[in-house]
Amino acid sequence: VVVPGGPRRRQNRIVWAGAGRADDVLSLPEREYESVVVSPDGRRAVAQVLDGTVGLWMLDLERRALTPFLANGSSRQAPVWTADGQRVIYRRTLNGFRNLYMKNADGTGDETRITEKAGVVHSPTSVSRDGRWLVFSEGGGPSGAAQWLVRIDAAASEAERVPKRFPMEESA
């Protein structure tokens, strides 16, 4: 999925494009779409939309319907899907913190905070195929940019949910 730019940057359309297929402009309202991330099964996508604050909207690609997912209040950005397509992980700006949260893709349940650290910007990068691990970047801190790893599966203990700098140093 492509979000074209140009002089009408704030009036974008979402275009479904790919090798071996004709471009398909989705019949959705023009908005300031900043990115679109397709789910693992290819049936949905999360669109990042600037509308005062940055919000996340869920796009049903089969029905061509766009609905608010997390689109009010504080800014939410940089979405990634879990491997099973059941949850979305994203950066949320709240009270000066730019940390990571997770929410069920169907919109049910509360947001789950994954990281809590002041003075940095956390951005999700990828989720392991088994859905147990999240890799994320940290920028803006005193030690500069770094990659981190954290367990996100329900079976993880509290101790296992503490982020670790990646690559981890091997113990002697």
N, C-alpha and C positions, 0 to 999 in steps of 0.2 A: 504494500500500500504506500502511496506517495502523497506527500503534501507539497504541491508546487509553490514556489515563491514568486517574486517579481514585484512590479510596482503596486499591485493590489494585494500586498502581503496580508493585510487584515481581512481580506475577503477570499479566503481559500475554499477550495473544494477538495474532497478526498477522492483519489483516483486509485482503483484496483488495477494494478499493472503487473506484468510478469512475462518471463520468457515464453514465447509460443502462444501468447494470447493478446487480443486487442485490448487497448486501454479502455477501462470502463469507469466513467465519471459517475460516482454515486449521487443519486438525487437527494442530497441532504442540504440543509441551509448553509449558505456561505458564512463562515466563522473564522476566527483566528486560530486554526488548528496548528499546533506546534509539532506534534508527532503522533504516530499511530502504531500500536504494537499488536500484532495478530496473535490470538490464542494458539496453543499447541494443536488443537483440533481444526483450526482454520474457520470455525463458525462464528467467532466473535473477535472483537478487537477493543482495546482501550485507546481512546483518543485523548490527548492532552490538549486542552483548549484554554486560551487566554481570554478571560471575560471579567475584567477587574482584577481578580486573583486567578491563578492557574488552577484549573479543576480537571478532574478526570471524568470522562463520559464513556459509557459502554455502548458499543456499536454491534448490533446483531447483523452480521453480514448476509444472512439468508433473507431476513425480512427488510433489510436496509433501514433499520430503525435506530435512532440515536437517543439514549436516555441518560439523565444524570446518574453518575455512579458516586463520585465524591466531588461535587461541583459547587459547594458553598463553604463559607467560612475561611479557614486558613488555606494557604497554597499547598497543592499536592502535585508532584511532578515525577518524571522519570519512571513510569511503570514498567514492571516485568511480571510475567506470568510464572506461577509455579509449574513444575513439569506436568502435573496432572490437570492443569487448567482450572483448578477449583478455587484458587486464591490469586490475588494481585498484590504485589509488594511495590512500595513507592516511597518517595521522600516527601515528608510533610514539614512545612515550616510552621511552628507553633511556639509562641512566647520566646522567640529568638533562637530556638533549637531547630536545626535542619537534620532530622533523624529519620529512621526507617520505620514504616508501619506496614501492616498486612491486613487485608480484609477479604472475606469470602466474595468470589466473583459474582455470585447471584445477589449480592447486596445485603444478605442477612447477617446478623451478628454485629458485634462491635469491632472497631479497629483494634488491632493488637500492636502495641509498640514493641519493636525489635531492638532498637538501639536508643541510648540516652547519653548524649555527650555534648557539652556546650562548646562553642567556639569553632566548630568544624561543619563541613557539609558532607553528609553521607548520601551516596547515590547507589542504588542497587545495580549490579552488573549482570549476574546470572544465577540460576538455581541449578543444583545438580540434578541429573536425570532421575535419581531416586527420591528427590524432593526433600532430602534431609539437610542440605547445606545451601547457604546463600553467600555468594561472593559480592562484596560491595567496596566502593572506593571511598576514601576519606580525604578531603582536601581542606585547606585553610588552617590547619593546626600548626603548632610549633615545629613538628617534625616533617612537615611537607606532605606531599601526596603519598598515599599508601593504599594497598589492597588489604582487605580484611575478610575473615571467614567466620560464620556463625551458624550454629544449628538452629533450624526453624521447625523441625517436625515435632509433633505432639509428644512423642516418646522421649524427647531430650530432657535431661534433668536441668535444674536451675544452673548448676555449675557448667554444664555443656552449652548453655545459652549465652555464655560470656564470650563476646567477640575476641578473636585472636588475629594478630597481624599475620599476613600471608606474604611470602611463604614462611611457614613456621620453622623456627630453629629446632633442629633435632636435639633431644636431650642426650647427654653423655652416658 
